[in-house]
Every structure is written in structure tokens, then in C-alpha cells.
Amino acid sequence: MRRILIMACALWLLAGCATLQRKDQLRDETLESYGAALRWGDFQSAWNFVDPAVRSAHPLTTQQKALYNTVRIAQYEPSGPMATGPDTVEQRAQITLIVKTSQSVYSVLDRQTWRWDAKAKHWWLESGLPDITPQQ
């Protein structure tokens, strides 16, 4: 009986580890795909990574869409992610942008917050798309 209990506990722990590994793998794949969308300047695809509740509450304005269309991404350098809770991670990314009309270059720091949705088995960006407004 004791052996059966030990075996059952061991299997339960292994199953939990496999679930955590899959969750981490999905996180890494999601963050890489999001970064790729930004590197290609595909803000519409990047928008699909944003939590649907956030998209609904804070839709992109015409001005934001227009601003995204005025730049090209020269560089996207993420650092992290760093766990901030059991189902949240934060990541920072230095984004270098080129203004299409003037070829001027500037950088912004994007602070991202990602949340694991256990029901959908999906990582969602809660912080929204990066604010690429040039800082004066």
C-alpha cells in the first residue's frame, strides 16, 4: 500500500513538472512570436497577442495606428522574462525605431506584462502594444 502511495505521488509530481514545462515552452514560443511580429513591423499581428479584455477596453485609436505606420523597427532586444507571480511574467524590450519620412532614429523601452490563461492555455500581453511616441 505504501509503495502504491509513493508511486502515485511520484506520478503526480511528474505530471505537474510536465505541465510547468509545457507552460514555460508556450511562454517562450509566445514571446518569440510576439517579438518576431514587432521586428517585422507587423503591429496588427502583435495586437492579437494583447489580452482580449484589454483590446476591448482599450482599442487602438486612429492616432496610434497612424503612428505605428510612420516607423520601421530597426531593433527589438528583449530581456527577461522574469516571473512576478505563478501566472505572470514581466519582460522589458529595448526597441529602436526609424521614422520613415526623416530616417531619424529613436528608442523606447517597452515594459511588458504577460499573464497565463490556464483555461485557454495561452499567454496574453496585458500591458498592450508598446508606446512608441518619441520622447522629447
C-alpha positions in Angstrom: 0.0 0.0 0.0 2.8 2.4 0.9 4.6 1.7 -2.4 1.4 2.4 -4.3 1.0 5.7 -2.5 4.7 6.6 -3.2 4.3 5.7 -6.9 1.0 7.7 -7.1 2.7 10.8 -5.6 5.7 10.4 -7.9 3.5 10.2 -11.0 1.5 13.3 -9.7 4.7 15.2 -9.3 6.0 14.2 -12.8 2.7 15.3 -14.3 3.0 18.6 -12.6 6.5 19.1 -13.9 5.4 18.3 -17.4 2.6 20.8 -17.2 5.0 23.5 -15.9 7.5 22.7 -18.7 4.7 23.0 -21.3 3.6 26.3 -19.9 7.1 27.6 -20.0 7.6 26.3 -23.5 4.4 28.1 -24.6 5.5 31.3 -22.9 8.8 31.2 -24.7 7.1 30.5 -28.1 4.6 33.3 -27.5 7.2 35.8 -26.5 9.4 34.9 -29.5 6.4 35.1 -31.9 5.4 38.5 -30.5 9.0 39.7 -30.9 9.0 38.5 -34.5 5.8 40.4 -35.2 7.3 43.6 -33.9 10.6 43.0 -35.7 8.7 42.8 -38.9 6.7 45.9 -38.0 3.5 43.9 -38.1 1.7 45.8 -35.4 -1.7 44.2 -36.4 -0.3 40.7 -35.7 1.3 42.0 -32.4 -2.1 43.4 -31.4 -3.5 39.8 -31.5 -1.2 38.9 -28.6 -2.9 41.5 -26.4 -5.4 40.1 -23.9 -8.9 40.3 -25.5 -10.3 42.0 -22.4 -7.6 44.7 -22.8 -8.2 45.0 -26.5 -11.9 45.5 -25.8 -11.4 48.0 -23.0 -8.6 50.0 -24.8 -9.0 49.7 -28.6 -6.3 51.2 -30.7 -7.0 54.8 -31.6 -6.7 56.2 -35.1 -3.7 58.2 -33.9 -2.0 55.1 -32.5 -2.5 53.2 -35.8 -1.2 56.2 -37.8 1.9 56.4 -35.5 2.7 52.7 -36.0 2.5 53.2 -39.7 5.2 56.0 -39.6 8.0 53.9 -38.3 10.1 50.8 -39.0 11.6 48.6 -36.3 15.4 48.7 -36.5 16.0 46.5 -33.5 14.0 44.7 -30.8 16.1 43.5 -27.9 14.1 41.7 -25.1 15.5 41.0 -21.6 13.7 38.5 -19.4 11.2 37.2 -18.9 11.1 37.4 -15.1 8.3 35.7 -13.1 6.3 38.1 -11.0 3.8 35.5 -9.8 2.7 32.0 -10.5 0.9 33.1 -13.7 2.6 36.3 -14.7 5.9 37.4 -16.1 7.4 40.7 -17.0 9.8 41.4 -19.8 11.5 44.6 -21.0 12.4 45.2 -24.5 14.5 48.0 -26.0 13.0 49.0 -29.3 14.9 51.1 -31.8 12.7 52.7 -34.4 13.3 54.6 -37.6 10.9 57.3 -38.7 10.1 56.5 -42.4 9.9 60.1 -43.6 13.0 61.6 -42.0 15.1 58.4 -41.3 15.7 59.7 -37.8 16.3 57.1 -35.2 15.0 56.8 -31.6 14.5 54.2 -28.9 11.8 53.3 -26.4 11.7 50.9 -23.5 8.7 48.6 -23.6 7.7 47.1 -20.3 5.6 44.1 -20.9 3.3 42.2 -18.5 2.2 38.7 -19.6 -0.5 36.6 -18.0 -1.1 32.9 -18.3 -4.7 31.9 -19.1 -5.0 28.4 -17.8 -8.4 27.9 -19.3 -7.3 28.9 -22.8 -3.8 27.6 -22.3 -2.5 30.8 -23.7 -0.2 33.7 -22.6 -1.7 37.1 -23.1 0.0 40.5 -23.1 -1.8 42.6 -20.5 0.3 45.8 -21.0 -0.7 46.4 -24.6 1.4 47.4 -27.5 4.5 49.5 -26.9 4.1 53.2 -26.6 6.3 54.3 -29.5 5.8 58.1 -29.0 9.2 59.8 -29.4 10.3 61.1 -26.0 11.4 64.8 -26.2 
